[in-house]
Amino acid sequence: MANLLLGSKTCDIAVHTPELVNLRHFASLTGSDYGDLVADVLSMCVKGYLEFVLGTKKLQLTERGRAALRYRDNSPDEEEPRAAGEWRYVLLGREKVAGTLGQILIDVLEELNKIKPGFIVQVQGGAKRPWVAQTKESLFPGTPHMAERRWSHHKLSFGWYVDLHQGKPGTRRLVESACKAAGVQFGKEVALLF
């Protein structure tokens, strides 16, 4: 059971978790580790739900007690909320909308490969790991478990893998590097509208 009290910019949630006790059977954690896991998962779920309902991505967990979670909306009052799954971009003159940043990366790389096949070998990598590679294991040097997570990468139609574990800055840098390698003008022919 959860009580949701919405103030002007603060959300207080009183959470009673007796039904979560049964989760202990599925976890190999005991004592405070289990309690911390339940609290972390619960706070992430509540935060995600509230961001979706309130149409904001700026909620910050300000207090987590035994029976309450408190969030503060840090978005400016005049900011127009972005609907969930609404990442706008321009690809070769067409304005498009994607549900995730990863979908933008896949779409852009696939289209640029049609213009200039083989451009991908010239795409520069990130500071700590490559953005694209010929094998999924090569995307995550030193962290092989990431290669096993399906959500962290995607195999493109031309055989290369792209690292989908990017935020807005990483997505922008990867798209900009891909455009440069393909000879396409970033900001004009391909633009990210966020």
N, C-alpha and C positions, 0 to 999 in steps of 0.2 A: 504494500500500500504506500502511496506517495501523495503528499499534499503539496500542491504547487501554489505559491503565493507570488503573484507578479506585481511588483511595485513599478515605479516609473522606469528605473534602470537597474533594478536589483531583483534577482530571483532567489527565493528561499525555498528549499525543498526539504521536507521532513520525510525521512525514509525509514521504514520499519522492515527489517530483513529476516524475520524468522524462517521464511520459505527458502532463503538462500543457504541455510544450514545444510540442506541436502546436497548442495554442490560439493561439499567436502569429500564425498565418495568418489568424485571424478577428478579430484586434484590430489597430487602427492605432496601437498603442503600441510603443515600443522601449525597450530598456535598463531603467533602474530604474522607469520608469512602468509597464512591463509587469509587472515583478516585484512592484511594490506592488499592482497590480490583482489578480494571481493570489493574493497573500497575503491581501488583503482579502476577496475572494470565498471563498477556502478557509476563512478563519477564521469568516466569517458562516455558511457551510454547516455546518461542524463544530459551531459554537455552537448553531444551530437543531436539528441532529440530537441533540446531547447533551441539550438542554432537553426535547425530545420524549421521549427514552428515559428520562431521569431524572425526568421529571414536574415540572420546576421552570422558572420563568421568571426566575431570579435569578442565572444564570451571568454572570460578569464575566471578560473576557479580561485576564489579569494579566501575561502575557509572550508575546511573539511573536518567536521566533528564526528562523533560516533553516530549521531542521528540526524545530521543536517549537512547539506551542501549549500554553499552560497556562491553565486556567480554575479559578476558585474559585467554589463555590456559596455565595452570600451569604444564602440563605434560612435562617430560624431552624429549628432541629431539630424543634420541635414543630409547625411549620406543616404543614397538610395540603395536599399538592400538588394543584393544579387541573389536571384533564385538559385536553389541548389542545382548543380549540374548545368550551369549556364556560363561556360567559358567561351567568349566570343573571339574570333580571329578572322583574318582575311587570308585566303589561299588562292593565289593567281587570279586576283580580281573578284573572287566570290566571297561574300561574308558568310561565315559558318558559325555554328554553335556546337560545342562538344560538352559531354557530361563530365569529363575528367581532363586533366592536363596530359595524361598519358595518351588519350585519344587524339589530342592535337599532335603530339610527337609522331604517332604512328601515321596519321593522315599526311602531315607535312613531309615526312621522310619517304613515304610511298609515292607521293606526287612528284617530289624532286627527283626521285630515281627514274621516273618516266621521262623527265626533261633531259637529264644527264645521267645515264646509267654508269654506275661505278663511282659516282661522286662521293659515296660514303667513306671511301678509304682516306679522303682528305679532311674528314670531320675531326676537329681537334677535341680531345677529351677534357674531362674536368680536372681539378687540381689533385684529387686523391684517387680517382679511378676513371676508366674510359666511359664515355656515354654510349658508344656503339662498339660492338666486337663481333667476331665471327663465331664465337661460342659463348654460351651463357655463363660458363665458368670464368671466362676472361673478363666479363663485366665486373666481377666482384673479387678482385685479388685480395687474399687474406680473410675473406668472409664467404667460404663456400656454401654455407647454409642459405645465403641470399639467392644463390642460383637455383635452389630447390623450391623457392617460393614463387608460385606462378604469377602472382600479382606484381612482382618486382621487375619483370622483363617481358618482352614480346619479341617473337621471331617474325621478322618482316618477310614479305613475299619473295624478296630477292636473297634470302638466306642469312642475313645479318640479324643480330639481336640488338635491341635498344633497351637501355636502363630506364624503366618507368618510375623509379624512385627519385623523382625530382619535384622540387617546389617551384614556385613562380620564377625565382631568379635563375635556377638551373634550367628550367624549360626555355626561358628567354635566351640564355647563352647557347644552349644546344641548337635551337632553331636558327639563331643568328649565324652560328658556325656552319650549319648545314646549308643555309642560303649562300654564304660566301663560297663554300666548296662547289655548289651547283651553279654559281654565276647568276644568282637571282638576287634582286635588291630587297634586303630586309627593311621593313618599315613601309614599303610601298607595295611590291608584288606579294610579299608575305608579311603580315603584321599581326601582332598579338594585341588585342584590345582590352587589356587588363593591366 
